[in-house]
Amino acid sequence: FLVSTLQTGRIDKSYPTVCGHTGPVLDIDWCPHNDQVIASGSEDCTVMVWQIPENGLTLSLTEPVVVLEGHSKRVGIVAWHPTARNVLLSAGCDNAIIIWNVGTGEALINLDDMHVDMIYNVSWNRNGSLICTASKDKKVRVIDPRKQEIVAEKEKTHEGARPMRAIFLADGNIFTTGFSRMSERQLALWNPKNMEEPIALHEMDTSNGVLLPFYDPDTNIIYLCGKGDSSIRYFEITDESPYVHYLNTFSSKEPQRGMGFMPKRGLDVNKCEIARFFKLHERKCEPIIMTVPRKSDLFQDDLYPDTAGPEAALEAEEWFEGKNADPLLISLKHGYIPGKNRDLKVVKKNILDNKPAANKKSDLINAPKKAADASNSQNEAKLDEILKELKCIKDTITSQDERIAKLEQQMAKIAD
């Protein structure tokens, strides 16, 4: 697969790629807690995790940071945990779901007896305590991966034989897309505590493209991109009937072969951008920008509530031990300023490592130098933080000054 800077148009055929798999790559997923780390699943039955250099690739990358081996058939789905660092889920055509600790390269949970047929998709809930899956047997299952048990399931979620999708929403409900018995496309909303009847069920049209849902938990909007369609429909989910409210449709001429979604912190808050898609055509990848027209230049709090930031709320070990945590939120008021990403370090446990090592002379000589380097980098990091804070304060003062000036002008007009 190819990792490029954000650019449009054609890319040179000699552009470097990430090419360590021995079979086609079926799925990729950027790590939510480290912008340089990406996972890939392949037909070669492996999952690989890659560290992309900060300024992009200059040479093709063939060495992954870690190779995760455990599936007996091709791996079609990879999905990072939303709040715990270094926790990765993979699902394969062996109908097994494996949850890995990427930091040690180990498979810690193997759910291999819950699905009798192909898994279409897997979605984590908001705090990563549950997963929901849509399968070829027309069932949607809600699974507690750490207890390794099915918490809820619904047979014939959609009656049609074509593929379904199921995703968790921020409030814990589940949104599904699928087909009716008459091959009409449907969308539905379910409460996992009672899956007898859907909260809402809507028929859409008779197109045969699978509807891929993209969800924004901050605004509660779901964007539906049909494979082979040339439109994106979007809906708002609310607590009042009809629960799923149709908002609008974005239409274009070219059909989409695939679609990607920019995380919220990558959007331009000054232009009131609420979503950005990357639409894959036959020959190019095109950005599609959704904006809300506003007259004011001020920060729009209602469009940008605090959103999930890049800092992990838990370490992998804490999550596997049973802890849960919601995403750590950040404000987008001054735009998102990326911090320094840490390198992904994989610690392979080795019995031979337990022997006490004798102090080497060179280690003792290098120790003071290492300590000095560490303190220098700490000082630099502190300085960076202070400078950022200063900039924020200055920006706030400037905007408040402007506001005061405007208010004074208004007062003067009223007085006149």
C-alpha positions in Angstrom: 0.0 0.0 0.0 1.0 3.6 -0.5 1.4 6.3 2.2 1.6 9.8 0.7 1.4 13.4 2.0 -2.0 15.1 1.7 -2.0 15.9 -2.0 -4.3 15.5 -5.0 -3.6 14.5 -8.5 -1.5 11.7 -9.9 1.4 10.2 -8.1 4.6 9.1 -9.8 4.7 5.3 -10.5 8.1 5.1 -8.8 6.6 6.5 -5.5 7.8 4.4 -2.6 5.3 1.9 -1.1 4.9 -0.2 2.1 5.6 -3.6 0.7 6.4 -6.3 3.3 3.3 -8.5 2.8 3.6 -11.5 0.5 -0.1 -11.3 -0.5 -2.6 -8.5 -1.4 -3.3 -6.1 1.5 -7.0 -6.2 2.4 -7.4 -3.6 5.2 -5.4 -0.8 6.8 -6.0 1.3 9.8 -4.1 4.3 11.2 -3.4 4.2 14.9 -5.6 6.8 16.8 -2.8 7.4 19.4 0.2 7.7 17.1 0.0 9.5 13.7 3.0 7.6 12.4 1.8 4.1 13.0 -0.4 2.1 10.7 -1.6 -1.6 10.8 -2.3 -3.7 7.7 -4.0 -7.1 7.3 -3.3 -9.3 4.3 -4.1 -12.4 2.3 -0.8 -13.8 3.6 -2.7 -14.5 6.9 -0.6 -11.9 8.9 -1.1 -8.5 10.4 1.8 -6.1 10.2 2.3 -2.8 12.1 4.4 -0.1 10.4 6.1 3.1 11.6 6.0 5.7 8.9 8.8 8.3 9.0 7.6 11.7 10.1 8.2 13.4 6.7 6.8 10.5 4.7 8.5 7.8 2.8 11.6 8.4 0.7 12.4 4.7 0.2 10.0 1.7 0.0 9.3 0.3 3.5 9.8 -3.5 3.8 10.5 -3.9 7.5 7.4 -3.8 9.8 7.9 -2.9 13.5 6.0 -6.1 14.3 4.4 -9.1 12.5 1.4 -10.6 14.2 0.8 -14.2 13.3 -2.2 -16.2 14.5 -4.8 -16.4 11.7 -5.1 -19.5 9.5 -6.8 -17.7 6.7 -6.6 -14.2 5.1 -7.1 -11.2 7.4 -9.8 -8.8 6.1 -10.3 -6.5 9.1 -7.9 -4.5 11.4 -9.2 -2.0 14.0 -7.3 -0.2 16.7 -8.8 0.1 20.2 -10.2 3.6 20.7 -8.8 4.4 24.1 -6.1 1.8 25.0 -2.5 2.2 23.6 -1.2 -0.7 21.5 -4.3 -2.8 21.5 -5.3 -4.0 18.0 -8.1 -6.2 16.8 -8.0 -8.3 13.7 -10.6 -10.6 12.0 -10.0 -13.1 9.4 -11.7 -15.5 7.0 -11.1 -18.2 9.6 -14.1 -16.6 11.4 -11.8 -15.7 14.3 -11.2 -12.4 16.0 -7.8 -11.9 17.7 -7.0 -9.0 20.0 -3.2 -8.3 20.2 -0.9 -6.4 22.5 1.2 -4.7 19.8 3.8 -3.6 22.4 4.7 -7.2 23.1 3.6 -8.7 19.8 1.4 -11.3 21.6 -2.2 -12.4 20.9 -4.0 -12.0 24.2 -7.6 -12.8 23.3 -8.7 -15.3 20.7 -12.4 -15.4 19.9 -12.5 -18.3 17.4 -15.8 -20.0 18.3 -18.4 -17.2 18.1 -18.8 -16.9 14.4 -19.9 -19.7 12.1 -19.6 -17.6 8.9 -17.7 -14.8 7.4 -17.4 -11.6 9.5 -18.3 -8.5 7.4 -17.2 -5.8 9.9 -16.2 -5.2 13.5 -16.8 -2.0 15.5 -15.5 -1.0 19.0 -17.9 1.0 21.3 -16.9 4.4 22.6 -14.7 3.2 25.5 -13.6 0.0 23.9 -15.3 -2.4 26.4 -17.5 -4.1 23.8 -17.4 -4.9 20.1 -20.2 -5.5 17.7 -19.9 -7.6 14.6 -22.0 -8.2 11.4 -21.7 -11.6 9.9 -22.8 -13.5 6.7 -25.2 -15.5 8.8 -27.3 -12.3 9.1 -26.6 -12.0 12.8 -25.4 -8.9 14.6 -23.5 -9.9 17.8 -22.4 -7.7 20.8 -19.4 -9.3 22.4 -17.5 -8.6 25.6 -14.0 -9.6 24.4 -12.3 -9.8 27.8 -15.0 -12.1 29.2 -15.1 -13.9 25.8 -18.9 -14.0 25.8 -21.8 -12.8 23.6 -23.7 -10.1 25.5 -26.5 -9.7 22.9 -27.3 -10.9 19.4 -30.0 -10.4 16.8 -30.8 -13.0 14.1 -31.9 -11.7 10.6 -31.0 -8.1 11.5 -31.7 -7.5 7.8 -33.5 -10.2 5.8 -31.5 -9.8 2.6 -28.6 -12.0 1.6 -26.2 -9.2 0.7 -23.5 -7.9 3.1 -24.4 -5.9 6.3 -22.5 -3.4 8.4 -23.0 -2.7 12.1 -21.3 0.1 14.1 -21.6 1.4 17.7 -22.8 4.9 18.4 -21.6 7.1 21.2 -24.7 6.4 23.4 -24.2 2.7 23.1 -26.9 2.0 20.5 -26.0 0.1 17.3 -26.6 1.4 13.8 -26.8 -1.2 10.9 -27.1 -1.1 7.2 -28.2 -4.0 5.1 -30.8 -5.3 2.6 -34.5 -6.3 2.8 -35.8 -9.6 1.4 -36.8 -7.6 -1.7 -33.1 -6.3 -2.1 -34.0 -2.8 -0.9 -31.3 -1.0 1.0 -32.1 -0.5 4.7 -30.7 1.3 7.7 -31.7 0.5 11.3 -31.1 1.6 14.9 -30.9 -1.0 17.7 -30.7 -0.9 21.5 -28.3 -3.8 22.5 -30.2 -4.2 25.8 -33.3 -5.2 23.8 -32.7 -6.4 20.2 -36.2 -7.9 19.6 -37.3 -4.9 17.5 -35.3 -2.0 16.0 -35.7 1.5 17.5 -36.0 2.7 13.8 -35.9 1.0 10.4 -35.9 2.9 7.1 -36.0 1.6 3.6 -33.9 3.5 1.1 -33.6 2.4 -2.5 -33.0 -0.7 -4.6 -29.4 -0.1 -5.5 -27.1 -3.1 -4.8 -24.0 -1.3 -3.5 -23.2 -2.0 0.2 -23.8 1.0 2.4 -20.6 1.9 4.4 -21.4 4.0 7.5 -19.0 6.7 8.7 -19.9 8.1 12.1 -19.0 11.4 13.8 -19.7 11.0 17.6 -19.3 14.8 18.2 -22.2 15.9 16.0 -24.1 12.5 16.0 -24.1 12.5 12.2 -23.8 9.3 10.1 -22.6 9.5 6.5 -23.6 6.6 4.2 -21.3 5.9 1.3 -22.6 3.2 -1.1 -19.9 1.2 -2.9 -20.4 2.1 -6.6 -22.7 5.0 -5.8 -21.8 8.6 -6.7 -23.5 10.1 -3.7 -23.0 10.4 0.1 -26.2 10.6 2.2 -26.1 11.9 5.7 -28.4 11.5 8.7 -28.6 12.8 12.2 -29.3 10.4 15.1 -31.4 11.9 17.9 -33.4 10.7 21.0 -36.7 11.7 19.4 -38.8 9.9 16.8 -38.0 9.2 14.0 -34.5 8.9 15.7 -32.7 8.8 12.3 -33.3 12.1 10.5 -32.3 12.5 6.9 -30.3 15.7 6.4 -29.0 15.8 2.8 -27.3 14.1 -0.1 -23.9 15.1 -1.6 -23.9 14.0 -5.3 -21.1 13.9 -7.9 -20.6 12.3 -11.3 -18.0 9.7 -10.5 -18.9 6.5 -8.6 -16.8 5.8 -5.5 -14.7 2.6 -5.3 -13.8 3.2 -1.6 -13.9 6.0 1.0 -11.7 7.2 3.8 -12.6 9.6 6.7 -10.4 12.3 8.2 -10.2 12.3 12.0 -11.9 15.4 13.6 -8.6 16.9 14.7 -7.4 17.1 11.0 -10.2 19.4 9.9 -10.0 23.1 9.3 -12.1 24.7 12.1 -11.7 28.2 10.6 -13.6 27.1 7.5 -16.4 25.4 9.6 -15.4 22.0 8.1 -17.3 19.2 9.8 -16.2 16.3 7.7 -13.6 15.4 5.1 -13.8 12.3 3.0 -11.2 10.8 0.6 -13.0 9.3 -2.3 -11.3 6.7 -4.3 -12.0 6.8 -8.1 -10.6 4.5 -10.7 -7.6 6.7 -11.2 -7.3 9.1 -8.3 -8.1 9.9 -4.6 -10.2 13.1 -4.2 -10.9 15.0 -1.0 -14.6 15.9 -0.4 -15.1 18.6 2.2 -18.3 19.1 4.1 -18.7 22.6 5.6 -21.5 24.4 7.5 -21.9 28.0 6.1 -21.6 30.5 9.0 -21.3 34.3 8.8 -19.3 34.7 12.0 -15.5 34.3 12.0 -15.6 33.2 15.7 -15.0 29.6 16.8 -18.2 27.6 16.5 -18.6 25.8 19.8 -21.7 23.9 18.6 -19.9 22.4 15.6 -16.8 21.5 17.5 -17.5 20.1 21.0 -14.4 18.7 22.6 -13.3 15.7 20.6 -11.2 12.5 21.1 -7.5 13.5 21.2 -4.5 11.4 20.3 -3.5 10.6 23.9 -4.4 7.1 25.0 -6.5 6.9 28.2 -5.2 3.5 29.2 -2.1 1.3 28.6 -2.7 -2.1 27.0 -2.0 -4.0 30.2 -4.6 -1.9 32.1 -7.3 -2.7 29.5 -6.5 -6.4 29.5 -6.8 -6.4 33.3 -10.4 -5.1 33.0 -10.1 -1.3 33.3 -12.3 0.9 31.0 -11.8 4.6 30.2 -13.6 7.1 27.8 -11.4 8.9 25.2 -9.4 11.8 26.5 -11.0 14.9 24.9 -9.2 18.0 23.4 -10.5 21.3 22.3 -10.2 22.4 18.7 -10.6 26.1 19.5 -7.1 27.0 18.2 -6.9 24.2 15.7 -5.2 21.0 16.7 -1.4 21.3 17.3 0.2 17.9 16.9 2.7 16.9 19.6 5.7 14.7 19.2 4.7 11.1 18.6 6.6 8.4 20.5 8.1 5.6 18.5 6.3 2.3 18.7 8.6 0.0 20.7 7.9 -3.7 20.7 9.2 -5.7 23.6 9.6 -9.4 22.8 9.7 -11.4 26.0 12.7 -13.7 26.1 13.7 -16.1 28.9 17.4 -15.5 28.2 16.8 -11.8 29.1 16.3 -12.7 32.8 20.0 -13.4 33.4 21.7 -10.6 35.3 24.1 -8.9 32.9 27.5 -7.8 34.1 28.1 -4.1 33.9 30.1 -3.4 30.7 32.8 -0.7 30.9 31.4 1.0 27.9 27.9 1.2 29.5 29.4 2.9 32.6 31.2 5.5 30.4 28.0 6.1 28.3 25.7 6.5 31.3 26.4 10.2 32.1 26.2 11.1 28.4 22.8 9.3 28.2 21.5 11.1 31.3 22.7 14.5 29.9 20.9 13.7 26.5 17.7 12.8 28.4 17.7 16.0 30.5 18.3 18.1 27.3 15.4 16.5 25.5 13.2 17.0 28.6 14.1 20.7 28.7 13.4 21.1 25.0 10.0 19.4 25.5 9.2 21.8 28.5 10.3 24.8 26.4 8.0 23.6 23.5 5.1 23.3 26.0 5.7 26.8 27.4 5.9 28.4 24.0 2.7 26.7 22.9 0.9 27.9 26.0 2.3 31.5 25.4 1.0 31.4 21.8 -2.5 30.3 23.0 -2.6 33.1 25.6 -1.4 35.7 23.1 -4.1 34.5 20.6 -6.8 34.7 23.3 -5.7 38.3 24.3 -5.7 39.4 20.6 -9.2 37.9 20.0 -10.5 39.5 23.3 -9.0 42.9 22.3 -10.8 42.7 18.9 -14.0 41.8 20.7 -13.7 44.7 23.1 -13.0 47.1 20.2 -16.1 45.9 18.4 -18.3 46.2 21.6 -16.9 49.7 22.2 -17.9 50.6 18.6 -21.4 49.2 19.1 -21.7 51.2 22.4 -20.6 54.4 20.7 -23.3 53.8 18.0 -26.0 53.2 20.6 -24.8 56.3 22.5 -25.0 58.4 19.3 
